[in-house]
Amino acid sequence: MAKNYFDITLALAGVCQSARLVQQLAHQSQCDEQPLRVSLQSLLDLNPPSVRAVYGDNPTHLRMGLETLQGVLNASSREGLGAELTRYTLGLMVLERKLNGNRGAQAELSRRIDALDRQLSHFDLLSDTLISAMASIYVDIISPLGPRIQVTGAPAVLQNTQIQAKVRAVLLAGIRSAVLWQQVGGGRLQLMFARNRLFKEAKQILSPT
């Protein structure tokens, strides 16, 4: 059966968008709000009708992720910020595989995300309350699966508890996209053997029709 590279690329861009948001937060203590909202919103729909639907039914909501994906696929340098993005992306994929093999963690994750959805009727998605709740889910369920993702950035920024919570919430969203990526036929071999295909698909999605 032929793989749907549109869906695979979109889900992978979701992972990359989380990686880029983590990088922005760790270095600058802030990040672009619209991509942040799209990524965190993606956590709440666990039974979507399509991959597009996870990201607001609009592929351009993942512009940051698609551009980051192109950068990761095209990176000749393994140093600096590009290496960070690659490390975060691969780290999320490793954690997704750990989650995939742990039924108990999957069940608990679904239960906790259902509870998040209920809180949305009282709090904004980007409120401290909801971001803290998402961060707690990451700490309680994802972190123990190991290995931990080492976030690098400005030390003073990384000591800020609000930034720590946002980073963990964004990493949780990255896990959501990594799960979706696997569900639609994604795999790490594609990053080695289908780089050009993924790059072209990302470019096509970003091109105005």
C-alpha positions in Angstrom: 0.0 0.0 0.0 1.4 3.4 -1.0 2.2 5.7 1.8 0.4 9.1 2.0 3.4 11.5 2.1 1.1 14.5 2.6 -0.1 13.1 6.0 3.4 11.8 6.9 5.0 15.2 6.2 2.3 17.1 8.0 2.6 15.0 11.2 6.4 15.2 11.1 6.1 19.0 10.7 4.0 18.9 13.9 6.9 17.2 15.7 9.3 19.8 14.2 7.1 22.7 15.2 7.3 21.5 18.8 11.1 21.3 18.6 11.3 24.9 17.2 9.0 26.2 19.9 11.1 24.5 22.6 14.2 26.1 21.1 12.5 29.6 21.1 11.4 29.3 24.7 14.8 28.0 25.9 16.8 30.8 24.3 14.4 33.7 24.2 11.9 33.0 27.0 9.1 33.5 24.6 7.8 31.9 21.4 5.3 32.7 18.5 1.8 32.5 20.0 -0.1 31.2 16.9 2.1 28.1 16.4 2.1 27.5 20.1 -1.7 27.5 20.2 -1.9 25.2 17.1 0.5 22.7 18.8 -1.2 22.7 22.2 -4.6 22.4 20.5 -3.4 19.3 18.7 -3.3 17.5 22.0 -7.0 17.6 22.6 -8.3 15.7 19.5 -7.4 12.1 20.0 -9.8 10.7 17.4 -9.6 13.2 14.5 -11.2 12.5 11.1 -8.0 13.4 9.3 -4.4 14.6 10.0 -5.3 18.0 8.7 -8.0 18.2 11.4 -5.5 17.8 14.2 -3.9 21.1 13.1 -7.1 23.2 12.6 -7.8 21.8 9.2 -5.3 24.1 7.7 -1.8 22.9 6.7 -0.4 26.5 6.8 -1.0 26.4 10.6 2.2 24.3 10.6 4.3 26.8 8.6 6.8 27.0 11.4 7.0 23.2 11.6 7.2 22.7 7.8 10.0 25.3 7.5 11.8 23.7 10.5 11.4 20.3 8.9 13.0 21.6 5.7 15.9 22.9 7.7 16.4 19.6 9.6 16.3 17.6 6.3 18.7 20.1 4.6 21.1 20.6 7.4 24.7 20.0 6.4 25.9 21.2 9.8 25.5 19.0 12.9 26.3 22.0 15.2 24.5 24.8 16.8 20.8 25.5 16.6 20.2 23.1 13.7 21.7 20.3 15.8 19.4 21.2 18.7 16.3 20.9 16.5 17.4 17.5 15.2 18.1 16.3 18.7 14.7 17.4 20.0 12.9 15.9 17.0 14.7 12.5 17.3 14.3 12.6 21.1 10.5 13.0 20.7 10.5 10.0 18.3 12.4 7.9 20.8 9.9 8.7 23.6 7.0 8.0 21.3 8.3 4.5 20.7 8.6 4.0 24.5 5.1 5.2 24.9 3.9 2.9 22.1 5.2 -0.1 24.1 3.6 0.9 27.4 -0.2 0.2 27.5 -0.5 1.5 31.0 1.1 4.8 30.1 -1.1 5.1 27.0 -4.3 4.6 29.0 -3.3 7.1 31.7 -2.3 9.6 29.0 -5.8 9.3 27.4 -7.5 9.8 30.8 -5.4 12.9 31.7 -6.0 14.4 28.2 -9.8 13.9 28.6 -9.6 15.8 31.8 -7.7 18.7 30.0 -10.5 18.9 27.5 -13.0 19.5 30.4 -10.8 22.3 31.8 -10.9 24.1 28.5 -14.5 25.2 29.2 -13.2 27.2 32.2 -9.7 28.3 31.1 -8.0 29.5 27.9 -5.7 27.0 26.2 -2.7 29.3 26.9 -3.6 30.0 30.5 -1.0 29.1 33.2 -3.6 26.6 34.6 -3.8 24.6 31.4 -0.1 24.8 30.6 0.7 23.6 34.1 -1.7 20.7 33.7 -0.1 19.7 30.4 3.4 20.0 31.9 2.3 17.7 34.8 1.1 15.1 32.3 4.5 15.2 30.6 6.4 14.9 33.9 4.2 12.2 35.3 3.7 10.0 32.2 6.3 10.8 29.5 9.5 11.6 31.4 9.6 8.3 33.3 9.6 6.4 30.0 13.1 7.9 29.3 15.6 8.9 27.9 15.0 12.5 28.9 15.3 15.2 26.3 18.0 17.6 27.4 16.9 21.2 26.6 19.7 23.7 26.1 19.4 27.5 26.1 19.9 30.5 28.4 20.4 29.3 32.0 18.5 32.1 33.5 15.5 31.4 31.1 15.6 27.7 31.9 15.4 28.3 35.6 12.0 30.1 35.2 9.3 27.7 36.3 6.7 29.2 33.8 9.1 28.6 30.9 9.8 25.0 32.2 6.1 24.4 32.2 5.7 25.7 28.7 8.6 23.6 27.4 7.1 20.5 28.9 3.6 21.3 27.5 5.2 21.8 24.0 7.1 18.5 24.3 3.9 16.8 25.2 2.4 18.2 22.0 5.5 16.9 20.1 4.7 13.4 21.4 1.2 13.8 20.1 2.5 14.6 16.6 5.0 11.7 16.8 2.2 9.3 17.7 0.2 10.6 14.7 3.3 10.3 12.5 3.6 6.6 13.3 -0.1 6.1 12.9 -0.1 7.4 9.3 3.0 5.3 8.3 5.9 7.5 9.4 9.2 5.8 10.4 12.7 6.9 11.1 14.0 5.1 8.0 12.3 7.8 6.0 14.6 10.4 7.5 17.5 8.5 5.9 16.1 7.2 2.7 13.2 9.6 1.8 14.6 12.9 2.7 14.1 14.4 -0.7 10.5 13.2 -0.8 9.7 14.7 2.6 11.5 18.0 1.7 9.6 18.3 -1.6 6.3 17.5 0.1 6.9 20.2 2.7 7.8 22.7 0.1 4.7 21.9 -1.9 2.4 22.2 1.2 4.0 25.7 1.9 3.6 26.8 -1.8 0.5 29.0 -2.4 -1.9 27.3 -4.8 
